[in-house]
Each structure stands twice: as C-alpha cells, then as structure tokens.
Amino acid sequence: MIYKVIFIFIVITSLLSAQTNNTNSLTGKVIDSTSLLPISNVSVYLSGTTIGTVTDNNGAYRIEKIPAGKFELVISMIGYSPKIQQINFLMGSEKINKDYSLEPKAIEMAPILINDEHTSEWKSNLKTFKKYFLGQTDLSDECTIENQNEIILTRDSIDALRARCNSPLLIINHALGYNIECLLMQFYCNEKKNEWSVSYAPKFTDLKPVNEIELKQWQQNREDQYLNSLHRFLRALIKNKDVDYDYVIKFSGVRADSRFYGDPSKTLDSLFFKENILYQELSKSYILNFGMSLYEVQNLLTREQSFFQLPYGSAEIDQTGFPIDPFSIHVSGKFSEMGLANSLPMFYGEEQKE
C-alpha cells in the first residue's frame, strides 16, 4: 500500500520545565523604529500559551509568572511588521528586560469587493483556507474567525492557494472555550498534490462559560482533543512512558521513488525507542533517530490511526512534546486532520498522567 504523506506544520516551540516555580518575569518597552516614539496596545505574548499582555501608553509591557524554558516571544501590532524572537529563562527567579522596535509597514489593500460582498472565487478559497487552517474535524465548524474578511487569498501559477493577513486573526473556539489571537506567518495549500503547510503563532485566552454545564463540556472536549493529539503522542514517546499501553507503533516502509517499501507488520518495541531516542542534557531535549521511514500509529485509547515520517531522518523534540523545528515531522491520517480548532495551549496536559 502506498501512503502519501500530508504536510502540516505549526510553529509553536517551547522548552518548559514542569518542576519549576513560575517566578520569572519579562519587562521592556516597544517603540516605533522610525519615530522612536513608544507604541501602545502592542500585543506581547509567548506563542502557544495563555501568557501575554499589551503595552501601555508609554509602550511599556510586563509579563510575570513565566516558567523556566525556551519560548517564542511575539510582538505584534497592526501597521507594523511583527517580530518573533526566541527567549530563554533559566531555572529559578529571573528578571529579563528587553526593549523592541517595530518597523512600520504599508497596509495591503483588502480583497476586492463587489456590491459589498466578496467574489465567489474568494469565498471558495476561504472555504479551502478554513479546511486546512482550522482542521478537518467537527470542531472546525465550532470556530469563528471574527475578521475573516481581512484575509488576503491568492492563487499562484500552479493554482496553489496562499493566504496572508495584515492583522492577527481573531478566532473564537466555541467547542474548546478559547479566544485565540493568531499571527498567521505562512499558509500554502496545493490540493492537487495533496500537500499543505501552515505556520502560526497563537495566544490563548479562556472564554467565560455561561454556566457550569458549558464549562464541563469544554473540559471534556479539551481532554478528547488531547487524547488524539500529536503533542500527546510525542510527549509519551520521548518520556517512553505509556507508549506500549496507549499506542501501537508499526514500521510501514522505507521511502524510495515516492513509494514506501517494507514489512508493515513490524511493531516497534521498547528496545527500539531506547536505542533511537537520545536525551540531550544541555538543551533538555530529545533526538528521534528514526530515519526517513514511514511509521503507523494506532491510538489504543481512541482507535484512531495516524502516520508520521521524519523527512530529515531525525527530529529534535523539546521536553514537553513539541518539535523544535516544526518542518521536521510530516504527518497524515488523524494527526493531519487537526488544525487550530483542535489546538490546546502548550501547558495543557502537564498535570495529566501520561
């Protein structure tokens, strides 16, 4: 059987420590690079988390209670080119002060409107965008993109769809109970070749439930999504804990000339993981040395099937289960059906028993 790997990439990088007090802090100021004047209401947050703030009238910001680790810090404001910078906190109480300058950028024209309505072509492209950005599950319909009219959608010479937006996308996930401010950095989709790539930097904020029943429903939905997630699988894999109980991982073949050859009945055992997952003490991360083979993952808890491949032959995973390089893992099956509608903050599951 031939499996065609579907590409889906999400830029969310972290290197957290579960055993630490949230005593680190980050302060600073954001100014206009041209006028050197402070900028107010700039969004400053740690990608993939609920941690962030906005600058005050003096351009100042303060973020407290940050766990130790490595994060992607996002500095974003409409009318300026956003900045994404990696920031590291050591174990303990650390106070970091960083100032930033943002460069003004010209605002592209909004999509062409006819009689105050988008063209049928734009609407068709938006439907495709949502399919691969939000995901292909029931939860996708439960997400509302508040400013979807600002999305600029274009087709290139090979009819591949590309998307960009001058401002962060504002999304309400009614099924999981989150407001999401999302900086879209890349969107590419070529349905003819069955491949796509998406990269974004989200900030999560909890919605206020109407009642206890809605809160419990959100909690149940979040747990259901976590059980099927690539994040949970990678976390179990690097910890080498509950992998044998929660998953069956099989070798599905070696790639050659766009085909996969091999014995799909070969199940990987604990010895394989011990020999091919290396822990790096200095960076507190893990290296998966699985080669370029295709692997099948059966989730024993949910009975869902997925596939993954390491296009570089190896991948570095941080200690909470996120790939350092999101392009280092290609997935298909259930994993690839999930998008932003299924995403949870990176801290979710830290308290769960893996």
C-alpha positions as CSV (number, residue, x, y, z in Angstrom):
1,M,0.0,0.0,0.0
2,I,1.2,3.5,-0.9
3,Y,0.8,6.3,1.7
4,K,1.0,9.9,0.6
5,V,2.3,12.0,3.5
6,I,0.3,15.2,4.1
7,F,2.3,18.1,5.3
8,I,1.1,20.2,8.2
9,F,3.4,22.4,10.2
10,I,2.6,24.5,13.2
11,V,5.2,26.9,14.6
12,I,4.9,26.5,18.3
13,T,8.2,26.0,20.1
14,S,8.8,25.6,23.8
15,L,11.2,24.1,26.2
16,L,9.5,24.1,29.5
17,S,10.2,22.5,32.9
18,A,7.3,21.0,34.7
19,Q,9.2,21.2,38.0
20,T,9.7,24.9,38.5
21,N,8.1,27.9,40.1
22,N,6.6,30.4,37.8
23,T,8.7,33.3,39.1
24,N,10.4,34.6,36.0
25,S,9.4,37.9,34.5
26,L,9.9,39.8,31.3
27,T,9.7,43.6,31.0
28,G,10.5,46.2,28.4
29,K,9.4,48.8,26.0
30,V,8.2,48.8,22.4
31,I,8.9,51.8,20.1
32,D,8.4,52.8,16.5
33,S,11.8,52.3,14.7
34,T,11.3,55.4,12.6
35,S,9.9,58.0,15.0
36,L,11.4,56.4,18.1
37,L,8.1,57.1,19.9
38,P,6.5,54.5,22.2
39,I,3.7,52.3,20.7
40,S,0.7,51.5,22.9
41,N,-1.6,48.4,22.6
42,V,1.1,46.2,21.1
43,S,0.4,42.6,21.8
44,V,3.4,40.8,23.5
45,Y,2.9,37.1,24.3
46,L,4.5,33.7,24.4
47,S,3.4,31.7,21.4
48,G,1.2,28.8,22.1
49,T,0.4,29.8,25.6
50,T,-2.1,31.9,27.6
51,I,0.8,34.2,28.8
52,G,0.9,37.7,27.4
53,T,0.0,41.3,27.7
54,V,-0.3,44.6,25.8
55,T,1.9,47.7,26.1
56,D,0.6,50.7,28.0
57,N,0.5,54.4,26.8
58,N,4.3,54.6,27.4
59,G,4.9,51.5,25.3
60,A,5.9,49.5,28.4
61,Y,5.0,45.9,29.0
62,R,5.4,43.4,31.9
63,I,4.8,39.6,31.8
64,E,5.2,37.8,35.1
65,K,4.9,34.2,36.3
66,I,6.8,32.7,33.4
67,P,8.0,29.1,33.8
68,A,11.7,28.3,33.0
69,G,12.4,27.3,29.5
70,K,12.6,28.4,25.8
71,F,9.8,30.3,24.2
72,E,8.8,32.2,21.0
73,L,8.1,35.7,22.1
74,V,5.7,37.5,19.7
75,I,5.5,41.3,19.4
76,S,2.6,42.3,17.1
77,M,0.7,45.4,16.1
78,I,-1.4,46.4,13.1
79,G,0.5,48.6,10.8
80,Y,3.9,47.2,11.8
81,S,6.0,44.2,10.8
82,P,5.7,41.7,13.7
83,K,8.7,40.3,15.5
84,I,9.2,36.8,16.8
85,Q,12.2,36.2,18.9
86,Q,13.3,33.2,21.0
87,I,13.7,33.9,24.6
88,N,15.2,31.7,27.3
89,F,14.7,31.5,31.0
90,L,16.9,29.5,33.3
91,M,15.6,27.6,36.4
92,G,14.8,30.0,39.2
93,S,13.7,33.6,39.6
94,E,15.0,35.5,36.6
95,K,14.1,39.0,35.6
96,I,14.8,39.9,32.0
97,N,14.4,43.4,30.5
98,K,14.2,43.6,26.7
99,D,13.2,46.6,24.5
100,Y,11.9,46.2,21.0
101,S,11.4,48.4,17.9
102,L,8.8,47.7,15.3
103,E,9.1,48.8,11.7
104,P,6.0,50.4,10.1
105,K,4.7,48.6,7.0
106,A,2.3,49.6,4.3
107,I,-1.1,48.0,4.6
108,E,-2.1,45.9,1.6
109,M,-5.5,46.6,0.1
110,A,-8.3,44.5,1.3
111,P,-9.7,41.8,-1.1
112,I,-11.8,43.3,-4.0
113,L,-15.5,43.6,-3.1
114,I,-18.4,43.5,-5.5
115,N,-21.7,45.0,-4.2
116,D,-20.3,44.8,-0.6
117,E,-19.8,41.1,-1.0
118,H,-16.7,39.0,-1.7
119,T,-16.4,37.3,-5.1
120,S,-17.4,33.7,-5.4
121,E,-13.8,32.8,-6.0
122,W,-12.7,34.4,-2.7
123,K,-15.5,32.5,-0.9
124,S,-14.3,29.3,-2.4
125,N,-10.7,30.0,-1.4
126,L,-11.8,30.9,2.1
127,K,-13.5,27.5,2.4
128,T,-10.3,25.8,1.4
129,F,-8.3,28.0,3.8
130,K,-10.5,27.1,6.7
131,K,-10.3,23.4,5.9
132,Y,-6.6,23.3,6.3
133,F,-6.1,26.1,8.8
134,L,-8.8,25.2,11.3
135,G,-8.7,21.5,10.5
136,Q,-11.0,18.8,9.1
137,T,-12.9,17.7,12.2
138,D,-16.3,18.5,13.7
139,L,-14.7,21.2,15.9
140,S,-13.8,23.2,12.8
141,D,-17.4,24.3,12.4
142,E,-17.3,25.5,16.0
143,C,-14.7,28.1,15.3
144,T,-15.5,31.6,14.2
145,I,-12.8,33.8,12.5
146,E,-14.1,37.3,13.6
147,N,-12.0,39.2,11.0
148,Q,-12.1,36.7,8.1
149,N,-12.9,39.5,5.7
150,E,-9.3,40.8,6.2
151,I,-7.7,37.6,4.9
152,I,-6.0,38.0,1.5
153,L,-6.3,34.9,-0.6
154,T,-4.4,34.4,-3.8
155,R,-3.6,31.6,-6.3
156,D,-0.1,31.2,-7.8
157,S,0.9,30.0,-11.2
158,I,0.4,26.3,-10.3
159,D,-3.0,27.1,-8.7
160,A,-1.7,26.6,-5.2
161,L,-3.5,28.7,-2.6
162,R,-1.7,31.2,-0.4
163,A,-3.1,33.3,2.5
164,R,-1.9,36.3,4.5
165,C,-3.4,38.9,6.8
166,N,-2.3,42.3,7.8
167,S,-3.5,41.8,11.3
168,P,-3.7,38.9,13.7
169,L,-6.6,36.6,13.1
170,L,-9.2,36.7,15.9
171,I,-10.8,33.3,16.5
172,I,-13.4,32.1,18.9
173,N,-13.3,28.4,19.6
174,H,-16.8,27.7,20.9
175,A,-16.1,24.0,21.4
176,L,-13.0,24.3,23.5
177,G,-13.7,27.6,25.2
178,Y,-10.9,29.8,23.9
179,N,-10.4,33.2,22.4
180,I,-7.3,32.9,20.1
181,E,-5.2,35.8,18.8
182,C,-3.3,34.2,15.9
183,L,-0.4,35.6,13.9
184,L,-0.5,33.9,10.5
185,M,3.0,33.5,9.3
186,Q,2.6,31.1,6.4
187,F,-0.2,29.3,4.6
188,Y,0.3,27.2,1.4
189,C,-2.0,24.6,0.0
190,N,-1.8,22.6,-3.1
191,E,-4.7,20.2,-3.1
192,K,-3.7,18.7,-6.5
193,K,-0.5,17.4,-4.9
194,N,-2.3,16.7,-1.6
195,E,0.2,18.8,0.4
196,W,0.0,21.9,2.6
197,S,1.9,23.8,5.2
198,V,0.7,26.2,7.9
199,S,2.6,28.1,10.4
200,Y,1.2,30.5,13.0
201,A,1.8,31.8,16.5
202,P,-1.3,31.7,18.7
203,K,-2.2,33.2,22.1
204,F,-5.0,31.5,24.0
205,T,-7.4,33.2,26.4
206,D,-10.1,31.3,28.3
207,L,-13.7,32.2,27.4
208,K,-16.1,32.8,30.3
209,P,-18.6,30.0,30.4
210,V,-22.3,30.7,30.6
211,N,-22.8,28.1,33.3
212,E,-21.2,25.1,34.9
213,I,-22.6,22.8,32.3
214,E,-20.8,24.7,29.5
215,L,-17.5,24.6,31.5
216,K,-17.7,20.9,32.0
217,Q,-18.4,20.4,28.3
218,W,-15.3,22.5,27.4
219,Q,-13.2,20.4,29.8
220,Q,-14.4,17.2,28.2
221,N,-13.8,18.4,24.7
222,R,-10.3,19.5,25.6
223,E,-9.5,16.2,27.0
224,D,-10.9,14.4,24.0
225,Q,-8.7,16.5,21.7
226,Y,-5.6,16.0,23.8
227,L,-6.0,12.2,23.7
228,N,-5.8,12.3,19.9
229,S,-3.2,14.9,19.5
230,L,0.3,14.7,18.0
231,H,1.5,16.6,21.1
232,R,0.4,13.8,23.5
233,F,1.9,11.1,21.3
234,L,5.3,12.8,21.0
235,R,5.2,13.5,24.8
236,A,4.6,9.8,25.5
237,L,7.2,8.8,23.0
238,I,10.1,10.9,24.5
239,K,9.1,10.0,28.0
240,N,8.9,6.3,26.9
241,K,6.0,6.1,29.3
242,D,2.7,4.5,28.5
243,V,3.7,4.1,24.8
244,D,3.3,0.4,25.0
245,Y,-0.1,0.8,26.7
246,D,-1.6,3.7,24.8
247,Y,-0.1,3.2,21.3
248,V,0.9,0.5,18.8
249,I,3.7,1.9,16.5
250,K,4.5,-0.1,13.4
251,F,7.1,0.3,10.7
252,S,5.3,0.9,7.5
253,G,8.1,1.0,5.0
254,V,11.1,2.8,3.6
255,R,10.6,5.7,1.1
256,A,12.0,5.2,-2.4
257,D,10.9,7.0,-5.5
258,S,7.7,8.4,-3.8
259,R,6.7,4.9,-2.7
260,F,7.1,3.1,0.6
261,Y,8.6,-0.4,0.7
262,G,8.9,-2.8,3.7
263,D,7.1,-5.0,6.1
264,P,4.1,-3.1,7.6
265,S,3.6,-5.8,10.2
266,K,6.8,-5.0,12.1
267,T,5.8,-3.5,15.5
268,L,8.4,-1.3,17.3
269,D,9.3,-2.3,20.9
270,S,10.8,-0.6,23.9
271,L,14.3,-1.5,22.8
272,F,13.9,0.4,19.5
273,F,12.9,3.5,21.4
274,K,15.8,3.2,23.9
275,E,18.3,2.9,21.1
276,N,16.8,5.6,18.8
277,I,15.6,8.3,21.2
278,L,18.6,10.2,22.7
279,Y,18.3,12.7,25.5
280,Q,20.5,15.9,25.4
281,E,21.3,17.2,28.8
282,L,22.5,20.6,27.7
283,S,19.4,21.6,25.8
284,K,17.0,19.3,27.8
285,S,15.6,18.0,24.5
286,Y,15.3,14.6,22.8
287,I,16.5,13.5,19.4
288,L,14.4,11.0,17.5
289,N,16.7,9.0,15.2
290,F,14.1,7.1,13.3
291,G,15.4,7.6,9.7
292,M,13.2,8.5,6.8
293,S,10.8,5.5,7.2
294,L,7.1,5.9,7.5
295,Y,5.5,4.8,10.8
296,E,1.9,3.9,11.6
297,V,0.5,4.9,14.9
298,Q,-2.6,3.2,16.4
299,N,-4.1,5.1,19.4
300,L,-5.4,2.3,21.6
301,L,-7.5,4.8,23.6
302,T,-9.4,6.3,20.7
303,R,-8.8,3.7,18.0
304,E,-7.6,6.4,15.6
305,Q,-4.9,5.8,13.0
306,S,-2.1,8.2,12.0
307,F,1.2,8.1,10.2
308,F,4.4,10.1,10.6
309,Q,7.7,10.4,8.9
310,L,10.9,12.4,9.7
311,P,11.9,14.0,6.3
312,Y,15.4,14.8,7.7
313,G,15.9,11.3,9.2
314,S,15.8,12.8,12.7
315,A,13.9,15.4,14.7
316,E,14.6,17.3,17.9
317,I,11.7,17.3,20.4
318,D,11.5,19.5,23.5
319,Q,10.7,18.0,26.8
320,T,7.0,18.8,26.7
321,G,6.5,17.1,23.3
322,F,6.8,19.9,20.7
323,P,9.2,19.7,17.7
324,I,11.9,22.3,17.8
325,D,11.7,22.5,14.0
326,P,8.0,22.1,13.0
327,F,9.1,21.1,9.5
328,S,11.0,18.1,10.9
329,I,7.8,15.9,11.1
330,H,5.4,15.1,8.4
331,V,2.1,13.5,9.4
332,S,-1.0,12.0,7.7
333,G,-4.1,10.2,8.9
334,K,-5.8,11.5,12.1
335,F,-2.9,13.8,13.0
336,S,-3.2,15.7,9.8
337,E,-7.0,16.3,10.1
338,M,-6.4,18.5,13.1
339,G,-5.8,22.2,12.9
340,L,-6.2,25.3,15.0
341,A,-9.7,24.2,16.0
342,N,-8.2,21.2,17.8
343,S,-5.2,23.1,19.3
344,L,-4.7,23.5,23.1
345,P,-2.2,25.7,25.0
346,M,1.2,24.0,25.4
347,F,0.7,23.8,29.1
348,Y,-2.4,21.6,28.7
349,G,-1.6,18.0,29.9
350,E,1.3,18.9,32.1
351,E,-0.7,17.9,35.1
352,Q,-2.1,14.8,33.3
353,K,-0.7,11.4,33.9
354,E,1.0,10.4,30.7
